Amino acid sequence: MEITLTQIATTHNSRTEATDDYWDSVITSIVLEAHIPTEAFNNIEQFSHLEIIYYFDKADDINMVFSGRPRDNPDYPVMGIFCQRKKDRPNKTGLCTVELLAHHERTIIVKGLDAIDGTPILDIKPVFKEFEPAKEIRQPEWVSDLMKKYWL
Amino acid sequence: MEITLTQIATTHNSRTEATDDYWDSVITSIVLEAHIPTEAFNNIEQFSHLEIIYYFDKADDINMVFSGRPRDNPDYPVMGIFCQRKKDRPNKTGLCTVELLAHHERTIIVKGLDAIDGTPILDIKPVFKEFEPAKEIRQPEWVSDLMKKYWL
């Protein structure tokens, strides 16, 4: 089944190249596309955090994999693509939880979005406490190693 | 910008109608579509939680709104669609964090997915602790009221 989606907003920030790490200082403006009315952001400032679904439009289809070592690091195990968050994946969808800093009309300002300048946004959802994992999160050791410099 | 995605997996569970509440007891099998090789799930059991991006294929375009009162409840404020998680939204994308119970070849069994039987899955990502909100989550009061029976 093929599903056609439409870009609902666009990112604006200082990050022009898709490098892996150091996302903490990146502040991003997200601006609604012309076909989405301003009311779509009505009262969004009542939430501290948002989930952003976006599209890795710069990811090259030729690099897409179904499994592999995260960041091609020989110290990490071979993992299926649905056990990694890398961009070179089927459907090229990205997902990140961000902090909402400000809202003005058709623009929101967020911190902690790992998407470069000009990235198409597909959806924005408020973070509800009730949707957070109820049990402790378990993950393999390579994840903490891979994430060491991500939020610096 | 239009973006065409392909269904990568399908849900199988006992919930055939898109009713609002009582999702806690729903156990869902997610089975890869034929064009996705089995290796895409390789080592997925190393993670306790997954994020599932899916498509509300039964949502009717005619019901889509850009703002409104959640569940049309007059006690709740008017909120933009990107400040709600309802299905009648642009792009009809759903998102839920689930607990992974089991993995066998092309199938994973998950708990806590709020999608009905036969729902197309667009992406699956492992939950990394490092992607969880670092600061406390703030949300308006109506959210806790709306979620009272969701996970019963």
HADDOCK unambig.tbl for C-alpha pairs under 7 A between the chains (distance, minus, plus):
assign (segid A and resid 1 and name CA) (segid B and resid 6 and name CA) 5.88 0.50 0.50
assign (segid A and resid 1 and name CA) (segid B and resid 7 and name CA) 5.49 0.50 0.50
assign (segid A and resid 2 and name CA) (segid B and resid 4 and name CA) 6.60 0.50 0.50
assign (segid A and resid 2 and name CA) (segid B and resid 5 and name CA) 5.75 0.50 0.50
assign (segid A and resid 2 and name CA) (segid B and resid 6 and name CA) 4.61 0.50 0.50
assign (segid A and resid 2 and name CA) (segid B and resid 7 and name CA) 6.43 0.50 0.50
assign (segid A and resid 3 and name CA) (segid B and resid 4 and name CA) 5.60 0.50 0.50
assign (segid A and resid 3 and name CA) (segid B and resid 5 and name CA) 5.13 0.50 0.50
assign (segid A and resid 3 and name CA) (segid B and resid 6 and name CA) 6.07 0.50 0.50
assign (segid A and resid 4 and name CA) (segid B and resid 2 and name CA) 6.60 0.50 0.50
assign (segid A and resid 4 and name CA) (segid B and resid 3 and name CA) 5.59 0.50 0.50
assign (segid A and resid 4 and name CA) (segid B and resid 4 and name CA) 4.34 0.50 0.50
assign (segid A and resid 4 and name CA) (segid B and resid 5 and name CA) 6.20 0.50 0.50
assign (segid A and resid 5 and name CA) (segid B and resid 2 and name CA) 5.74 0.50 0.50
assign (segid A and resid 5 and name CA) (segid B and resid 3 and name CA) 5.13 0.50 0.50
assign (segid A and resid 5 and name CA) (segid B and resid 4 and name CA) 6.20 0.50 0.50
assign (segid A and resid 5 and name CA) (segid B and resid 91 and name CA) 5.40 0.50 0.50
assign (segid A and resid 6 and name CA) (segid B and resid 1 and name CA) 5.89 0.50 0.50
assign (segid A and resid 6 and name CA) (segid B and resid 2 and name CA) 4.61 0.50 0.50
assign (segid A and resid 6 and name CA) (segid B and resid 3 and name CA) 6.07 0.50 0.50
assign (segid A and resid 6 and name CA) (segid B and resid 91 and name CA) 6.63 0.50 0.50
assign (segid A and resid 7 and name CA) (segid B and resid 1 and name CA) 5.50 0.50 0.50
assign (segid A and resid 7 and name CA) (segid B and resid 2 and name CA) 6.43 0.50 0.50
assign (segid A and resid 39 and name CA) (segid B and resid 66 and name CA) 6.39 0.50 0.50
assign (segid A and resid 39 and name CA) (segid B and resid 67 and name CA) 6.04 0.50 0.50
assign (segid A and resid 39 and name CA) (segid B and resid 80 and name CA) 5.51 0.50 0.50
assign (segid A and resid 40 and name CA) (segid B and resid 66 and name CA) 4.86 0.50 0.50
assign (segid A and resid 40 and name CA) (segid B and resid 67 and name CA) 5.59 0.50 0.50
assign (segid A and resid 40 and name CA) (segid B and resid 80 and name CA) 3.97 0.50 0.50
assign (segid A and resid 40 and name CA) (segid B and resid 81 and name CA) 5.04 0.50 0.50
assign (segid A and resid 40 and name CA) (segid B and resid 82 and name CA) 5.79 0.50 0.50
assign (segid A and resid 41 and name CA) (segid B and resid 80 and name CA) 4.74 0.50 0.50
assign (segid A and resid 41 and name CA) (segid B and resid 81 and name CA) 6.98 0.50 0.50
assign (segid A and resid 41 and name CA) (segid B and resid 82 and name CA) 5.92 0.50 0.50
assign (segid A and resid 41 and name CA) (segid B and resid 83 and name CA) 6.67 0.50 0.50
assign (segid A and resid 42 and name CA) (segid B and resid 79 and name CA) 5.33 0.50 0.50
assign (segid A and resid 42 and name CA) (segid B and resid 80 and name CA) 4.34 0.50 0.50
assign (segid A and resid 43 and name CA) (segid B and resid 79 and name CA) 5.74 0.50 0.50
assign (segid A and resid 43 and name CA) (segid B and resid 80 and name CA) 6.64 0.50 0.50
assign (segid A and resid 44 and name CA) (segid B and resid 83 and name CA) 5.31 0.50 0.50
assign (segid A and resid 46 and name CA) (segid B and resid 139 and name CA) 5.98 0.50 0.50
assign (segid A and resid 46 and name CA) (segid B and resid 140 and name CA) 5.86 0.50 0.50
assign (segid A and resid 47 and name CA) (segid B and resid 138 and name CA) 5.62 0.50 0.50
assign (segid A and resid 47 and name CA) (segid B and resid 139 and name CA) 4.75 0.50 0.50
assign (segid A and resid 47 and name CA) (segid B and resid 140 and name CA) 6.87 0.50 0.50
assign (segid A and resid 48 and name CA) (segid B and resid 137 and name CA) 5.83 0.50 0.50
assign (segid A and resid 48 and name CA) (segid B and resid 138 and name CA) 4.97 0.50 0.50
assign (segid A and resid 48 and name CA) (segid B and resid 139 and name CA) 6.64 0.50 0.50
assign (segid A and resid 49 and name CA) (segid B and resid 137 and name CA) 6.48 0.50 0.50
assign (segid A and resid 66 and name CA) (segid B and resid 39 and name CA) 6.40 0.50 0.50
assign (segid A and resid 66 and name CA) (segid B and resid 40 and name CA) 4.87 0.50 0.50
assign (segid A and resid 67 and name CA) (segid B and resid 39 and name CA) 6.05 0.50 0.50
assign (segid A and resid 67 and name CA) (segid B and resid 40 and name CA) 5.60 0.50 0.50
assign (segid A and resid 79 and name CA) (segid B and resid 42 and name CA) 5.33 0.50 0.50
assign (segid A and resid 79 and name CA) (segid B and resid 43 and name CA) 5.73 0.50 0.50
assign (segid A and resid 80 and name CA) (segid B and resid 39 and name CA) 5.52 0.50 0.50
assign (segid A and resid 80 and name CA) (segid B and resid 40 and name CA) 3.98 0.50 0.50
assign (segid A and resid 80 and name CA) (segid B and resid 41 and name CA) 4.76 0.50 0.50
assign (segid A and resid 80 and name CA) (segid B and resid 42 and name CA) 4.35 0.50 0.50
assign (segid A and resid 80 and name CA) (segid B and resid 43 and name CA) 6.64 0.50 0.50
assign (segid A and resid 81 and name CA) (segid B and resid 40 and name CA) 5.04 0.50 0.50
assign (segid A and resid 81 and name CA) (segid B and resid 41 and name CA) 6.99 0.50 0.50
assign (segid A and resid 82 and name CA) (segid B and resid 40 and name CA) 5.79 0.50 0.50
assign (segid A and resid 82 and name CA) (segid B and resid 41 and name CA) 5.91 0.50 0.50
assign (segid A and resid 82 and name CA) (segid B and resid 124 and name CA) 5.21 0.50 0.50
assign (segid A and resid 82 and name CA) (segid B and resid 125 and name CA) 5.29 0.50 0.50
assign (segid A and resid 82 and name CA) (segid B and resid 126 and name CA) 6.89 0.50 0.50
assign (segid A and resid 83 and name CA) (segid B and resid 41 and name CA) 6.66 0.50 0.50
assign (segid A and resid 83 and name CA) (segid B and resid 44 and name CA) 5.30 0.50 0.50
assign (segid A and resid 83 and name CA) (segid B and resid 125 and name CA) 5.95 0.50 0.50
assign (segid A and resid 83 and name CA) (segid B and resid 126 and name CA) 5.21 0.50 0.50
assign (segid A and resid 84 and name CA) (segid B and resid 125 and name CA) 6.26 0.50 0.50
assign (segid A and resid 84 and name CA) (segid B and resid 126 and name CA) 6.22 0.50 0.50
assign (segid A and resid 85 and name CA) (segid B and resid 125 and name CA) 5.87 0.50 0.50
assign (segid A and resid 85 and name CA) (segid B and resid 126 and name CA) 7.00 0.50 0.50
assign (segid A and resid 91 and name CA) (segid B and resid 5 and name CA) 5.40 0.50 0.50
assign (segid A and resid 91 and name CA) (segid B and resid 6 and name CA) 6.63 0.50 0.50
assign (segid A and resid 97 and name CA) (segid B and resid 131 and name CA) 6.82 0.50 0.50
assign (segid A and resid 97 and name CA) (segid B and resid 133 and name CA) 6.76 0.50 0.50
assign (segid A and resid 124 and name CA) (segid B and resid 82 and name CA) 5.22 0.50 0.50
assign (segid A and resid 125 and name CA) (segid B and resid 82 and name CA) 5.29 0.50 0.50
assign (segid A and resid 125 and name CA) (segid B and resid 83 and name CA) 5.94 0.50 0.50
assign (segid A and resid 125 and name CA) (segid B and resid 84 and name CA) 6.24 0.50 0.50
assign (segid A and resid 125 and name CA) (segid B and resid 85 and name CA) 5.86 0.50 0.50
assign (segid A and resid 126 and name CA) (segid B and resid 82 and name CA) 6.89 0.50 0.50
assign (segid A and resid 126 and name CA) (segid B and resid 83 and name CA) 5.20 0.50 0.50
assign (segid A and resid 126 and name CA) (segid B and resid 84 and name CA) 6.21 0.50 0.50
assign (segid A and resid 126 and name CA) (segid B and resid 85 and name CA) 7.00 0.50 0.50
assign (segid A and resid 128 and name CA) (segid B and resid 139 and name CA) 6.85 0.50 0.50
assign (segid A and resid 129 and name CA) (segid B and resid 137 and name CA) 6.57 0.50 0.50
assign (segid A and resid 130 and name CA) (segid B and resid 147 and name CA) 6.99 0.50 0.50
assign (segid A and resid 131 and name CA) (segid B and resid 97 and name CA) 6.83 0.50 0.50
assign (segid A and resid 133 and name CA) (segid B and resid 97 and name CA) 6.77 0.50 0.50
assign (segid A and resid 137 and name CA) (segid B and resid 48 and name CA) 5.84 0.50 0.50
assign (segid A and resid 137 and name CA) (segid B and resid 49 and name CA) 6.49 0.50 0.50
assign (segid A and resid 137 and name CA) (segid B and resid 129 and name CA) 6.56 0.50 0.50
assign (segid A and resid 138 and name CA) (segid B and resid 47 and name CA) 5.62 0.50 0.50
assign (segid A and resid 138 and name CA) (segid B and resid 48 and name CA) 4.98 0.50 0.50
assign (segid A and resid 139 and name CA) (segid B and resid 46 and name CA) 5.99 0.50 0.50
assign (segid A and resid 139 and name CA) (segid B and resid 47 and name CA) 4.74 0.50 0.50
assign (segid A and resid 139 and name CA) (segid B and resid 48 and name CA) 6.64 0.50 0.50
assign (segid A and resid 139 and name CA) (segid B and resid 128 and name CA) 6.84 0.50 0.50
assign (segid A and resid 140 and name CA) (segid B and resid 46 and name CA) 5.87 0.50 0.50
assign (segid A and resid 140 and name CA) (segid B and resid 47 and name CA) 6.86 0.50 0.50
